[in-house]
Structure formats: structure tokens, C-alpha cells
Amino acid sequence: MNSCQFTIVIPTFNYGRYLRRAIDSVLAQAGDDFELIVVDDGSTDDTSAIVRSYDGRLRYFPQQNQGPYLACRKGYEESRGRYLIFLDADDLLCPGALESLRRQTHRDTAVGMVVGRYVNVHTDRQRLSSQSRLTSSTEKNFHRFLTGKLDIVTGATAIHRDGVGLLRPYLGRIRCGMETACIAQTLWHFPAVAINDVLLEVHDHPGRLRNNMREIENAGTELLDAVFNPDILPPAALKYRNRYAARLLRDRARSYYRAGNHAKAKMHFQNACGCDWRSVMDFRNTRRYLISTLRTQFSKPELPEITVGDVRSDGVVQVGGAHRLWGHRRHINEDPLRSITRCAALGDTVLLRLRRPTLLVNRLQDIRYVLVEQGQTFGRTGFSDGFRQFLRSSLFTRFGKDHITSRRVVQPVFHRRQTKNFDGAICGAVSFHMDSWQDRQTLELPSEMMQLTLRAASRAIFGMSDNRTANEFLESIQIGHWQFVKNMRSLVSLPTWLPSKRNRIYRKVLATLSEKVIRIVQDRRRQPVEEFNFLNELMAFRDGRGQSLRDEQICDHILPVFLAAYETTANAITSALYLLANHPQYQQRIHDELDRVDWTAGASCTDQLPVTTLAVNETLRLYPSTWLIARRTLVPHTLPGGAVLKTGMDVYISPFVVHRDERYYDDPLAFRPERFEDTLERHRSAATYFPFGMGPQACLGEYFAKSLITTTIAAILNEYSISVRGQDPYQVYSVNLFTIQPSESFKVDLLRRRISRKAA
């Protein structure tokens, strides 16, 4: 390497799904006068394996959860370049970016900062940043940057190492915004120039740290203190402190406004005006302030309590507490689990006012009647209509003959005898993921299980061993899913054909998702994978006339299967491990079983590990994969309990409610896996246990899901004991009215087992 002109530092934490994109964009740059450093701040995903696959083309430094800006500091300390570029792990350098910076730094060797432009890539559009109008006055540049008149991001900026070195030390407790201090202080002390070239693509996606409201709230005034550190800036700079404080408050007001917290949005804007009267000239924030003021004064009234209303002659209890316009929809939208549980406590058949009259059924004979005995005379509901747009013409959205036809395609792959064919792929993915774990390591369990299950589901469904494509695919699914949820929970639903902004965004998201699935299918046709997986089985399928499935048909089948295999199993594994961490006596029973049975990863768990299987069954009782089943009457019915249903009524059945009913289970809220010893089939036949539904429309993937859950738990507990941090109760919520997720993240500690007989 010639003398090093540029060091590109990528700080990362569990961004393996995007990291290759960032690394490849750097390594594709022309020239040999740059180096790439990746600083891994305690990632538990496949970051380490991804970085090491580049075989010396970059330098890699792991550290243990010290925060993103201490990761930046580590990159600076290890760097050799005259200029540093701090690139987020989910963004990418544009082709020719370093060449543009190289020309400018060679032309002006005294420059302290070179600022380029960037493209912000949103789900539905792209926005090009304006060119920064820098002047020869360092103080003026400093002032204009802090007041928001210069748009500068570190990924599109080369900062002289002397400027980066000013910020001593990087403050680990501030997790977002510290780049502001670095840029501002460099602008004060060094001349800077701007170029018109586009150097960076900034990719927006759900869950970015910079959009995390908790981090924004925790930042307090520490960022302000870091920017105006008297050890770095002279007293003359302090006259700009209030202007910058006002800008910070306005930015936070905007963030709270977008998050729907209008009281805090209003308060922060008022404080901004107190710091600097010119804040009232920020017309967009002034508009938000007025809207927040109106919404706080005319906010939604408190929801009335769900109560017993009138009782019909057929014994149906009409639920009270309905809004005269919205009925009970706000109750369901704001807290669906609590609302359905509260309604179920009013009677065995209760009537709610939702988009249409909806009967919640809790009597066992009625449940069997709806799901099993008359299953073909109950169709999909409006939920399924919404899912049909998201999941296309899949098994999840079809009914009647179309459902049977689709089921015949998918059912053979997920037959109980076939699930063992997935074991090798699942165990290989789980073992590979666990290779990065260490003794006494702390894991953020929900996100860790999401990444682990993503790897296992990608391998079993698509035959993917590389998480990169799977993560890009998953990102599109998550965006589409959140948009679907937003549409579904809206009190006013617009027709899908209406060209509203929401519908336009949703259609574009769905089109992108379909393109990615079809691309995966086409790539597999060109390069087959010799391993049992769902995609290969769909491609090999032939109907009675010998016809294979078209790419679009494969896309229709594989998308919902992947979503179900990934999300619901990840949540179930998280719940099971949390329960076992809080019940060490039962965890020990599983350890004893794994030591006693000659089980190896890849062997069928559900047959060989009965104690572990009981724990899974009990977890699915408390936290069923599908907590609410919705049907719509196609013909009039009279339920065995006497309730009369008209054509077009919706019927809700909740496994979550039935599984926790004290009429069917002793101490129903307790984790007691032994309750299912020799009784599981009896509970199934009695309709007191149906975490995957029942009848002709029951989930086909039950055995696959249970095998994946049990295999993962066995593989983890075979190597580690786990204990949970804190004593807060495990809380769940439902964002989409179908699945259950942990409401809060939590951490567990790993302790490598030293008593395993096989290990010894």
C-alpha cells in the first residue's frame, strides 16, 4: 500500500444483514491509498464470520458493548490514514467516492474537511441532499452547521485525523449524535471545502439507532455539553450555545411529534422558543406545535371500560363500553390481548361492535363446530382480505376449493414424517450461529433469537446459507408487514384502489417484495442447491397433468411460509427460553435429559427428547403461535350453545384465552410442563389446546415449527445454562392481531455447562 490517504471506519453492532453491502462498496473503490477498519461492538449475529470471510482485505477489531462512539474512537486509534470517513454499517459508498475525495485533498493539502453530497434512500423515494455552501470563515461554517444550514453526514465527509483527534474522549454514554460534536469542532479549527459529487447512499429501514426514541430521550443535555467542551472550543464559541440548544429541542419536538407523543412535542418546542426566539420562524415545527396543541386539548377521550351489556334471548352477551361511532375498535387496536381476555370473561359467547358484528366464542362445543365440524362453511374475514394484498394468493388467504388445491401443494413437504428432512439444515444453521457465543456472555434474547431463527428458516425454506440475501428479503417483508398493520389498525380504511399516499407506498413496497422473491426463485433455477428445502420441493412439484409451478405461484406459496417459520418460531423460542431461565429446576431436567439421551444435533427432537418437548408444549399453551383465529359465516348458523349467527358475521376464537381458562387447566398461568404428560391428545380432542388452530384450515407447519423450536432449545441448552437478568414479569403484546411478541427486550446470561457427560 502507498502512503495511506483515507481510513474508512465502519462501527457495527448486529448489522450483519447489511454489512456486506457497506464493505463491498468500500473495497470496490479504485486506488491503493486507503484502508478499511471494521469495529464490532459486541455483535452476536454473523458479523464476525462475514468480516473474516474477506481474508485480510480489511482490519477487524472486536470490543464488548462499549457503545458506537467508542467503536469510532477505536477505529481512529488504529487508523493510519490522513483523513477518516465514518461509514454506517447499513449505508454504502457510491462508486468513485474516494476518487472524488482524492482529487480534492491532493488539490488542497491544508483542508481539514471535505464534504460531499448523499442520497437518502427511502422505501418509496430517494432524496438528494443539497450541496453544502461552505465559506472561508471557520466560525461562520461552525455557526451555520449547528443551526442546520449545512447538511453534513460523516459517511459523505472526509475529516482530517487532527480534527477527529480533537474529540477526546468519545463519550460512550451518548449513543446517537456524537458525530455532530466531531464535525462542529473540526469546522471551528480547520478550513473545509464542499464538492458537488454524491459520495454516499443512506439507507433507511425500521429500527435505526438514529430513530430510536429511547436513545433520543436518554441523550439529555450531554450532547450539548460535548459540542461546547471548553477544553476544545474557546469562549468565543459559547455565544452559539443557545442557538444549537434550540435546534436540538426542535429536532426532538419533531421526533416526538412523529412518534405521536404530542404533549412532549409541544413541551420541547416551547423550550426551544425559550432558548432562542427565532425558533418561531421554523414554520414546519410551528405547524407541528399547533397541531400538537390541538391534539392535546382535544385528545381522544379515555376508553370506557368493557362491561356486560344486554343479554340476547339466545344467551349472547352484548359487550358494553362501545364508542357510538367506532364501537370496540379502539379497544382492540390499543390493547388487543387485554381487550379480548376481558370480553371473554363476560361469557362464553359475547358480541362486539367492530367493522361488522363479531362474536367471540369460548365454549368448547362451539369452537369445534366452527373450526372442525362446519369448517368449510366459515370463510376468511376482512383480516384475510388485508393479508391477501400482503401475502398474495397464498394458502393463508385462500378458501374452499382454492385452499384445498394450495394445501395439496404444500402439505406433503410439512407432513410429520417429512419434517426430519429439515433437521440437518436447521441444526447446521443453529450451530453456526452459536459458534460466536462465549461463556458468560450476555445476550439480548429477543433480537438474538430473531437472527438465529432467520438463519435457520432461510436455510430450511430457501436453502440459503448466506444471511445477506435473507436479511435484505426480510427487510422488505418487515416494511410491508408494518405498512399492512398500519392500514389494518386505522379507524378509517380507504379502498385499496384509491391512489392515496398510503396506498401508493404500500403498492410499491409489495412490488419490491415480489421482485425479490421471484429473483431468488430464478437464481435457484440457474444454480440449484443439493439440499432438502422447501423451495426445492416446490420447484420439483408436478400436478396431475405433469405441470410444474410458475415462478409467481412459487412466490405465492413461499412468502407466507417463510414469514410464519421465521417470526412465530422466534417468538416461541424466546418465550420458552425466558420461562426456562426463570424455572431453573425444569431447565436442569432438560440438561439431565440431554446428558442421558444420545441426542446429537440433526436427530429428531420431538421423539427423542420428551422432557424438552413438554416444555415446548407448555410454552405454546401460554403463548400460542396464533393467539386469535378469525372466521366469517358464509351461511346462517346456530351454534351448539344456542347462539344465532347471521350470514356475514365475524367469529373470533382465541387459543390464548382458552389455554388460560381455569375450567380446563389447574393454575393456568403457571409454567408446568408436566401437565401434558400423557394428556396432550386429550386436550387436543377436547379443543382446550390448539396453538396452531384445528380443522381443515389448521396450520400445516405445526410439526415443522415444533421441530425447529425444540431443536433450537435443545442445541442451546446442550451447550449452556441460561439465567435471566432482572425480575420483571414477561409481558407480550400483539401488533397485528395474529401473533404474540415480547413487549420489552431483555437480557440473559450464558454459562457454559461443565457437567455434560458427552462433553466430558
C-alpha positions in Angstrom: 0.0 0.0 0.0 1.2 3.5 -0.8 1.0 6.2 1.9 -2.4 5.9 3.4 -4.6 8.8 2.5 -8.0 7.5 3.7 -9.2 5.3 6.5 -12.8 4.1 6.3 -14.1 3.1 9.7 -17.3 1.0 10.0 -18.6 0.7 13.6 -21.2 -2.1 13.8 -23.4 -3.9 16.2 -25.7 -6.8 15.0 -25.8 -5.3 11.5 -24.6 -8.4 9.7 -27.6 -8.3 7.4 -26.4 -5.1 5.8 -22.6 -5.2 6.5 -21.5 -6.9 3.2 -23.2 -4.1 1.3 -21.1 -1.5 3.1 -17.8 -3.4 3.0 -18.2 -4.3 -0.7 -18.9 -0.6 -1.5 -15.6 0.3 0.1 -13.5 -2.5 -1.4 -14.8 -1.7 -4.8 -13.2 1.8 -4.7 -10.3 2.4 -7.0 -6.8 3.1 -5.7 -4.4 1.6 -3.1 -4.1 4.5 -0.7 -7.0 3.6 1.6 -7.7 1.1 4.4 -10.9 -0.3 5.8 -11.4 -0.9 9.5 -14.5 -2.7 11.0 -15.0 -2.2 14.7 -17.5 -4.8 16.1 -19.2 -3.5 19.3 -20.2 -6.9 20.7 -22.3 -8.3 17.9 -23.9 -11.7 18.4 -25.0 -12.2 14.8 -22.8 -13.4 12.0 -20.8 -10.2 11.8 -17.5 -11.9 12.8 -17.9 -14.6 10.2 -18.8 -12.0 7.5 -15.7 -9.9 8.2 -13.3 -12.9 8.4 -14.6 -14.1 5.0 -12.8 -11.1 3.4 -9.5 -12.8 4.3 -7.2 -9.8 5.2 -8.7 -7.2 2.9 -9.7 -5.2 5.9 -8.8 -4.9 9.6 -11.2 -6.2 12.3 -11.4 -5.1 15.9 -14.0 -6.6 18.3 -14.9 -4.9 21.5 -17.6 -5.7 24.2 -20.6 -3.4 24.1 -18.8 -0.1 24.8 -21.1 1.9 22.5 -20.9 3.1 18.9 -18.7 6.1 19.5 -16.1 4.3 21.5 -16.1 2.0 18.5 -15.4 5.1 16.4 -12.7 6.1 18.8 -11.1 2.6 18.4 -11.1 3.0 14.6 -9.4 6.4 14.9 -6.7 5.0 17.3 -6.0 2.1 14.9 -6.1 4.2 11.7 -3.2 5.2 9.5 -4.9 7.5 7.1 -4.6 11.3 6.9 -8.4 11.5 6.5 -11.1 9.4 8.1 -14.6 8.5 6.9 -17.0 7.0 9.4 -19.4 4.8 7.4 -22.6 3.4 9.0 -22.8 -0.4 8.6 -26.2 -0.1 6.7 -25.0 2.6 4.2 -22.7 2.4 1.2 -20.0 4.5 -0.5 -21.0 5.4 -4.1 -18.7 4.3 -6.9 -15.9 6.8 -7.4 -16.4 8.4 -4.0 -12.8 8.0 -2.9 -11.5 9.3 -6.3 -13.6 12.5 -5.8 -12.1 13.0 -2.3 -8.7 12.1 -3.5 -8.7 14.8 -6.2 -9.8 17.5 -3.7 -7.3 16.5 -0.9 -4.4 16.5 -3.4 -5.5 19.9 -4.7 -5.8 21.4 -1.2 -3.4 19.7 1.2 -4.3 22.1 4.1 -8.0 21.3 4.1 -9.4 19.8 7.3 -12.7 18.5 6.0 -14.1 17.6 2.5 -17.9 17.5 2.4 -19.8 15.6 -0.3 -23.4 15.0 -1.0 -25.5 12.0 -0.3 -28.7 10.2 -1.4 -31.3 9.3 1.2 -32.9 6.0 0.0 -36.4 5.7 1.5 -38.9 2.9 0.9 -40.9 4.9 -1.6 -38.5 7.6 -2.9 -34.9 8.9 -3.0 -33.9 12.4 -1.8 -30.6 14.0 -2.9 -29.0 16.3 -0.3 -28.3 19.9 -1.2 -24.7 21.0 -1.7 -23.2 22.5 1.5 -22.3 26.1 0.9 -19.0 26.4 2.9 -17.2 29.7 3.3 -13.6 30.7 4.1 -14.7 31.6 7.6 -14.3 28.7 10.0 -16.5 30.4 12.6 -19.3 31.0 10.1 -19.1 27.4 9.0 -19.4 26.3 12.6 -22.4 28.5 13.2 -24.2 27.5 10.0 -23.7 23.8 10.7 -25.1 24.0 14.2 -28.1 25.9 13.1 -28.9 23.3 10.4 -27.9 25.4 7.4 -25.2 22.9 6.4 -26.2 19.3 5.7 -23.2 17.2 6.6 -23.0 13.5 7.4 -19.8 11.6 8.3 -20.3 8.9 5.7 -20.0 11.5 2.9 -17.3 13.5 4.6 -13.5 13.0 4.9 -12.3 14.5 8.2 -8.6 15.1 8.8 -7.3 12.9 11.6 -6.2 16.0 13.6 -9.9 17.1 13.6 -11.1 13.7 14.8 -8.4 13.7 17.4 -9.9 16.8 19.0 -12.8 14.8 20.4 -11.2 13.2 23.4 -12.6 11.0 24.7 -15.5 9.8 22.6 -18.4 9.6 25.1 -19.7 6.1 25.2 -22.8 7.0 27.2 -24.1 9.1 24.2 -25.2 6.6 21.6 -26.5 8.9 18.9 -25.5 12.4 17.7 -21.8 12.5 18.8 -20.8 13.0 15.1 -22.2 16.5 15.5 -19.5 17.3 18.0 -16.8 16.0 15.8 -17.9 17.9 12.7 -18.6 21.1 14.5 -15.3 21.2 16.3 -13.4 20.4 13.1 -15.2 23.2 11.3 -14.2 25.6 14.1 -10.5 24.8 13.9 -9.9 23.8 10.3 -10.8 25.1 6.8 -13.4 23.0 5.0 -14.5 22.7 1.4 -17.6 21.2 -0.3 -17.7 19.2 -3.5 -20.8 18.6 -5.6 -20.2 14.8 -6.1 -22.6 12.3 -4.5 -20.5 10.1 -2.2 -22.9 8.1 -0.1 -26.2 6.2 -0.1 -28.0 6.4 3.2 -30.5 3.5 3.5 -33.5 3.9 5.8 -35.0 0.9 7.5 -37.0 0.1 10.6 -35.1 0.1 13.9 -32.3 2.5 13.1 -30.5 3.8 16.1 -30.8 7.4 15.0 -34.6 6.9 15.0 -34.7 5.3 18.4 -36.9 7.4 20.7 -35.4 5.9 23.8 -31.9 6.9 22.8 -33.1 10.4 21.9 -34.8 10.8 25.3 -31.8 9.5 27.2 -29.4 11.9 25.4 -30.5 14.8 27.7 -28.0 17.7 27.5 -24.9 15.6 27.3 -24.6 16.2 23.5 -24.8 19.9 24.0 -22.0 19.7 26.6 -19.9 17.5 24.3 -20.1 20.0 21.4 -19.2 23.0 23.6 -16.5 21.3 25.6 -14.3 24.2 26.9 -11.2 22.1 26.5 -11.7 22.0 22.8 -13.6 25.3 21.9 -12.7 28.8 23.0 -15.1 31.0 25.0 -15.9 32.8 21.7 -17.9 29.8 20.6 -20.2 29.8 23.6 -22.4 32.6 22.0 -23.8 29.9 19.7 -24.7 27.5 22.5 -28.3 28.6 22.9 -28.9 28.6 19.1 -27.8 25.0 19.0 -29.7 24.1 22.1 -32.8 25.4 20.5 -32.2 23.4 17.3 -31.7 20.2 19.4 -35.1 20.9 21.1 -36.8 21.5 17.8 -35.4 18.3 16.4 -36.6 16.3 19.4 -40.0 18.0 19.2 -40.2 16.8 15.6 -39.2 13.2 16.7 -41.9 13.2 19.5 -44.4 14.5 17.0 -43.7 11.7 14.6 -43.9 9.2 17.4 -47.4 10.5 18.3 -46.3 12.0 21.7 -47.9 15.4 21.2 -47.5 16.5 24.8 -43.7 16.1 24.7 -43.6 17.6 21.2 -45.4 20.7 22.4 -43.2 21.0 25.5 -39.9 20.7 23.6 -40.9 23.3 21.0 -41.9 25.7 23.8 -38.5 25.1 25.4 -36.8 25.7 22.0 -38.5 29.1 21.8 -37.3 29.9 25.3 -33.7 29.2 24.2 -34.0 31.2 21.0 -36.9 33.3 19.9 -36.1 32.6 16.3 -37.5 29.1 16.7 -40.9 30.5 15.9 -39.6 31.1 12.4 -39.3 27.3 11.9 -42.7 27.1 10.2 -42.8 23.3 9.9 -42.2 22.9 13.6 -44.6 25.8 14.4 -47.2 23.9 12.4 -46.5 20.7 14.3 -46.7 22.7 17.6 -50.2 24.0 16.7 -51.3 20.5 15.7 -49.9 19.0 18.9 -51.6 21.8 21.0 -55.0 20.9 19.3 -54.5 17.2 19.8 -53.5 17.6 23.5 -56.6 19.8 24.1 -59.0 17.7 22.1 -57.3 14.4 22.6 -59.1 11.1 22.4 -61.3 10.5 25.5 -60.4 7.8 27.9 -61.6 4.4 26.7 -64.7 3.3 28.6 -64.3 0.0 30.5 -65.5 -3.1 28.8 -68.6 -4.2 30.7 -71.6 -6.5 30.4 -74.3 -5.1 28.2 -77.7 -6.6 27.2 -78.1 -10.3 27.0 -79.9 -11.6 23.9 -82.5 -14.3 24.0 -80.1 -16.8 22.6 -77.7 -16.2 25.5 -75.2 -13.9 23.7 -73.8 -11.2 25.9 -73.5 -7.8 24.2 -70.3 -6.1 25.3 -70.8 -2.6 26.8 -68.4 0.3 26.6 -68.6 0.8 22.8 -67.9 4.1 21.2 -71.0 5.3 19.3 -69.0 5.6 16.0 -66.0 3.3 16.3 -67.6 0.6 18.5 -64.9 -1.5 20.2 -62.3 -1.0 17.6 -60.2 1.4 19.7 -60.1 -1.2 22.5 -58.8 -3.9 20.1 -56.3 -1.5 18.4 -54.8 -0.2 21.6 -54.6 -3.4 23.7 -56.0 -6.4 21.8 -54.8 -9.1 24.2 -56.3 -7.4 27.3 -59.5 -6.5 25.5 -60.2 -10.0 24.1 -59.4 -11.5 27.5 -61.7 -9.0 29.3 -64.5 -9.7 26.8 -64.1 -13.5 27.2 -64.6 -13.1 31.0 -68.1 -11.8 30.3 -69.5 -15.0 28.9 -68.9 -18.0 26.5 -70.4 -16.1 23.6 -70.1 -12.3 23.5 -70.9 -9.8 20.8 -68.5 -6.9 20.0 -69.0 -4.0 17.6 -66.1 -3.9 15.2 -66.1 -3.3 11.5 -69.0 -5.7 11.5 -70.8 -7.6 14.3 -68.3 -10.0 15.8 -69.0 -12.9 18.1 -66.2 -14.1 20.4 -66.7 -17.8 21.1 -65.3 -19.5 24.1 -67.5 -22.6 24.6 -65.6 -25.8 23.6 -68.5 -27.3 21.6 -68.9 -24.1 19.7 -65.2 -23.9 18.9 -65.2 -27.4 17.5 -68.4 -26.6 15.5 -66.8 -23.5 13.9 -63.3 -24.9 13.2 -63.9 -28.6 12.6 -67.4 -29.8 12.1 -68.6 -26.9 9.9 -65.2 -25.5 9.0 -66.0 -25.3 5.3 -69.0 -23.1 5.9 -66.9 -20.4 7.6 -64.7 -18.3 5.4 -61.8 -15.9 5.8 -62.5 -12.5 7.4 -61.5 -8.9 6.5 -58.2 -9.6 8.1 -57.5 -12.2 5.4 -58.6 -9.7 2.8 -55.8 -7.4 4.0 -53.4 -10.2 4.2 -54.3 -11.2 0.6 -52.8 -7.9 -0.6 -49.7 -8.5 1.5 -49.3 -12.3 1.0 -50.8 -12.6 -2.5 -52.8 -15.7 -3.4 -51.3 -17.9 -0.8 -52.5 -20.8 1.3 -53.1 -18.3 4.1 -55.6 -16.2 2.1 -57.5 -18.9 0.0 -60.7 -20.6 0.9 -62.8 -23.6 -0.3 -61.5 -25.4 -3.4 -58.6 -23.0 -3.9 -57.5 -23.6 -0.3 -57.6 -27.4 -0.9 -55.6 -27.1 -4.1 -52.9 -25.0 -2.4 -52.9 -27.3 0.6 -52.1 -30.3 -1.7 -49.0 -28.5 -3.0 -47.6 -27.6 0.4 -48.9 -30.4 2.7 -46.5 -33.2 1.6 -43.5 -31.2 2.5 -44.7 -30.5 6.0 -46.1 -33.9 6.8 -44.9 -35.2 10.2 -42.7 -37.9 8.5 -41.0 -35.3 6.3 -40.1 -32.8 9.0 -37.0 -34.8 9.9 -35.6 -33.9 6.5 -35.3 -30.3 7.7 -33.3 -31.3 10.8 -29.9 -31.2 9.2 -30.4 -27.7 7.7 -31.8 -26.4 10.9 -29.1 -27.8 13.2 -26.4 -26.6 10.9 -27.7 -23.1 10.9 -28.2 -23.1 14.7 -24.8 -24.5 15.4 -23.1 -22.0 13.0 -24.9 -19.1 14.8 -23.9 -20.3 18.2 -20.2 -20.5 17.2 -19.9 -16.8 18.0 -21.3 -17.2 21.6 -18.9 -17.3 24.5 -19.0 -18.4 28.1 -20.6 -15.8 30.5 -21.7 -13.8 27.5 -24.9 -11.6 27.8 -27.4 -11.8 25.0 -30.4 -9.6 24.2 -32.6 -12.6 23.8 -35.5 -11.4 21.5 -33.2 -9.9 18.9 -30.8 -12.8 19.1 -33.5 -15.4 18.6 -34.8 -13.4 15.6 -31.4 -13.5 14.0 -30.9 -17.2 14.8 -34.3 -18.2 13.6 -33.9 -16.1 10.4 -30.8 -18.1 9.6 -32.5 -21.4 10.3 -35.7 -20.6 8.4 -33.7 -19.2 5.5 -31.7 -22.5 5.3 -34.8 -24.7 5.6 -37.1 -22.7 3.4 -34.8 -21.2 0.7 -31.6 -23.3 1.2 -29.7 -20.1 1.9 -26.5 -20.4 3.9 -25.7 -16.7 3.5 -27.7 -14.4 5.6 -27.1 -11.4 3.4 -29.9 -12.1 0.9 -32.2 -13.4 3.6 -31.8 -10.1 5.6 -32.5 -8.0 2.5 -35.6 -10.1 1.9 -36.6 -9.9 5.5 -36.2 -6.1 5.5 -38.7 -5.9 2.6 -41.1 -8.2 4.5 -40.9 -6.2 7.7 -41.6 -2.9 5.8 -44.6 -4.5 4.1 -45.8 -6.0 7.3 -45.7 -2.8 9.2 -47.5 -0.9 6.5 -50.2 -3.7 6.5 -50.5 -3.3 10.2 -50.8 0.5 9.9 -53.6 0.1 7.4 -55.4 -2.6 9.3 -55.4 -0.7 12.6 -56.6 2.6 11.0 -60.1 3.5 12.2 -60.9 4.8 8.7 -60.0 2.3 5.9 -59.5 3.7 2.4 -60.3 1.4 -0.6 -57.1 -0.2 -2.0 -57.8 1.2 -5.5 -57.7 4.8 -4.2 -54.4 6.5 -5.1 -53.7 7.8 -1.6 -50.2 8.3 -0.4 -50.6 5.3 2.0 -51.8 3.0 -0.8 -49.1 4.2 -3.3 -46.4 3.4 -0.7 -47.9 0.0 0.1 -48.2 -1.0 -3.6 -44.5 0.0 -4.2 -43.4 -2.0 -1.1 -45.3 -5.1 -2.2 -44.0 -4.8 -5.8 -40.4 -4.7 -4.5 -41.1 -7.7 -2.2 -42.5 -9.7 -5.1 -39.5 -8.8 -7.3 -37.1 -10.1 -4.6 -38.9 -13.4 -4.1 -39.0 -14.1 -7.9 -35.3 -13.2 -8.2 -34.5 -15.8 -5.6 -36.5 -18.4 -7.4 -34.9 -17.6 -10.8 -31.4 -17.7 -9.2 -32.2 -21.1 -7.8 -33.3 -22.4 -11.2 -29.9 -21.3 -12.6 -27.9 -22.6 -9.7 -29.6 -25.5 -7.9 -28.7 -26.3 -4.3 -28.4 -30.0 -3.4 -30.2 -29.9 -0.1 -33.7 -30.6 1.1 -35.5 -27.3 1.4 -39.0 -26.0 0.8 -38.0 -24.1 -2.3 -36.5 -27.1 -4.0 -39.6 -29.2 -3.2 -41.9 -26.5 -4.7 -39.7 -26.4 -7.9 -39.9 -30.2 -8.2 -43.7 -30.3 -7.7 -45.8 -31.6 -10.6 -49.6 -31.6 -10.7 -51.8 -34.3 -12.1 -51.1 -33.2 -15.6 -47.3 -33.1 -15.0 -47.2 -29.3 -15.0 -44.7 -27.5 -12.7 -45.4 -24.3 -10.8 -44.7 -20.9 -12.3 -42.3 -18.5 -10.6 -45.3 -16.4 -9.5 -47.0 -19.4 -8.0 -43.9 -20.4 -6.1 -43.7 -16.8 -4.8 -47.3 -17.0 -3.6 -46.6 -20.2 -1.6 -43.1 -19.5 -0.2 -43.5 -15.9 1.2 -46.1 -16.7 3.9 -44.4 -19.9 4.9 -41.1 -18.1 5.4 -42.8 -15.3 7.4 -44.6 -17.9 9.6 -41.5 -20.0 10.1 -39.4 -17.0 11.0 -41.4 -14.7 13.2 -43.7 -17.1 15.1 -41.0 -19.6 15.9 -38.5 -16.9 17.0 -41.1 -15.5 19.4 -41.9 -19.0 20.7 -38.2 -19.8 21.3 -37.8 -16.5 23.1 -40.8 -17.3 25.4 -39.6 -20.8 26.1 -36.0 -19.8 27.0 -37.4 -17.0 29.2 -39.6 -19.4 31.0 -36.8 -22.0 31.4 -34.4 -19.3 32.7 -37.0 -18.4 35.4 -37.6 -22.1 36.2 -34.1 -23.5 36.7 -35.4 -26.7 38.2 -37.0 -27.6 34.9 -34.1 -26.3 32.9 -32.0 -28.8 34.9 -34.4 -31.6 33.9 -33.7 -30.8 30.3 -29.9 -30.7 31.0 -30.2 -34.2 32.6 -32.2 -35.4 29.6 -29.6 -34.1 27.1 -26.8 -35.8 29.1 -28.8 -39.0 29.4 -30.1 -39.4 25.8 -27.6 -39.9 23.0 -29.0 -37.0 21.1 -27.0 -35.1 18.5 -27.9 -32.1 16.5 -29.7 -33.3 13.5 -31.7 -36.1 15.2 -35.4 -35.7 15.6 -36.0 -33.9 18.9 -39.7 -34.4 19.3 -39.3 -38.2 19.6 -36.0 -38.4 21.5 -36.4 -35.6 24.0 -39.8 -35.9 25.7 -38.9 -33.5 28.6 -37.8 -30.8 26.2 -40.9 -31.4 24.1 -43.2 -31.0 27.2 -41.6 -27.6 27.8 -42.3 -26.5 24.3 -45.9 -27.7 24.5 -46.4 -25.7 27.7 -44.8 -22.6 26.2 -47.2 -22.8 23.3 -50.1 -23.2 25.7 -49.2 -19.9 27.5 -48.1 -18.1 24.3 -49.7 -19.8 21.3 -48.2 -19.0 17.9 -51.6 -17.8 16.6 -53.5 -16.2 19.5 -56.6 -15.2 17.6 -58.4 -17.1 14.9 -61.0 -15.2 12.8 -63.7 -16.7 10.6 -66.8 -15.3 8.7 -70.1 -17.0 8.3 -71.0 -18.0 4.7 -74.5 -19.3 5.7 -76.6 -18.7 8.8 -75.7 -20.9 11.8 -77.0 -21.8 15.2 -74.1 -22.9 17.4 -74.5 -25.9 19.8 -74.6 -23.4 22.7 -77.6 -21.7 21.1 -76.1 -18.5 19.7 -77.6 -17.5 16.4 -75.2 -16.2 13.6 -76.4 -14.4 10.5 -74.6 -14.6 7.2 -71.6 -12.2 7.1 -70.9 -12.1 10.8 -67.3 -12.5 12.0 -66.4 -15.1 14.6 -63.3 -14.8 16.9 -61.8 -17.7 18.7 -58.7 -17.2 20.9 -56.4 -20.1 21.8 -54.7 -17.6 24.2 -58.0 -17.2 26.2 -58.9 -20.9 26.1 -55.4 -22.1 27.1 -55.6 -19.9 30.2 -59.1 -20.9 31.3 -59.1 -22.3 34.8 -62.0 -24.6 33.9 -59.6 -26.6 31.7 -56.3 -26.2 33.5 -55.2 -26.1 37.1 -53.2 -23.0 37.9 -53.5 -21.9 34.3 -51.0 -19.0 34.4 -48.2 -21.2 35.9 -45.4 -22.8 33.8 -46.0 -26.5 34.5 -44.8 -28.7 31.6 -45.6 -31.9 33.4 -49.3 -31.1 33.0 -49.1 -32.6 29.5 -47.6 -35.9 30.4 -50.0 -38.4 28.6 -52.7 -35.7 28.3 -51.8 -33.7 25.2 -54.0 -35.6 22.7 -56.9 -35.5 25.2 -56.6 -31.7 25.4 -56.4 -31.5 21.6 -59.6 -33.6 21.0 -61.4 -31.5 23.6 -60.4 -28.2 21.9 -58.6 -27.0 25.0 -55.2 -27.0 23.3 -54.9 -25.7 19.7 -51.9 -23.4 19.4 -51.8 -24.0 15.6 -55.6 -24.0 15.1 -57.6 -27.1 14.2 -59.8 -28.4 11.5 -59.4 -28.2 7.7 -57.7 -24.8 7.9 -55.2 -25.6 10.7 -51.6 -24.6 10.3 -49.8 -27.1 8.1 -46.4 -26.1 9.5 -47.1 -27.3 13.1 -44.7 -30.2 13.1 -42.0 -28.2 11.3 -42.4 -25.3 13.7 -42.3 -27.6 16.8 -39.3 -29.4 15.4 -37.5 -26.0 14.8 -38.4 -24.7 18.3 -37.4 -27.9 20.1 -34.2 -28.4 18.1 -33.1 -24.9 18.8 -33.8 -25.1 22.5 -32.0 -28.5 22.8 -29.0 -27.2 20.9 -28.7 -24.1 23.2 -29.2 -26.0 26.5 -26.9 -28.7 25.4 -24.1 -26.2 25.5 -25.2 -23.6 28.0 -27.2 -22.9 31.1 -29.2 -19.6 30.9 -30.3 -17.2 33.5 -32.4 -14.0 33.1 -31.5 -10.6 34.2 -34.0 -8.7 36.4 -37.2 -9.9 37.8 -39.8 -8.0 35.7 -42.7 -10.2 34.6 -42.7 -11.4 31.0 -45.2 -9.3 29.0 -46.4 -9.8 25.5 -48.5 -7.8 23.0 -49.9 -8.3 19.6 -49.1 -5.8 16.9 -51.0 -7.4 14.1 -53.9 -9.3 15.9 -52.4 -12.6 14.9 -49.1 -13.2 16.6 -47.6 -12.6 20.0 -44.3 -10.7 20.6 -42.4 -9.8 23.8 -43.4 -6.2 24.7 -39.9 -5.4 26.1 -36.4 -6.6 25.2 -34.5 -8.4 28.0 -31.1 -10.0 28.5 -30.0 -13.5 29.6 -26.6 -14.7 30.7 -24.9 -17.7 29.2 -22.9 -20.1 31.4 -21.2 -22.9 29.5 -22.1 -26.3 31.0 -19.2 -28.2 32.7 -21.1 -31.2 33.8 -22.2 -32.6 30.5 -21.4 -36.3 30.2 -20.8 -36.1 26.4 -18.5 -33.1 26.8 -16.5 -34.9 29.4 
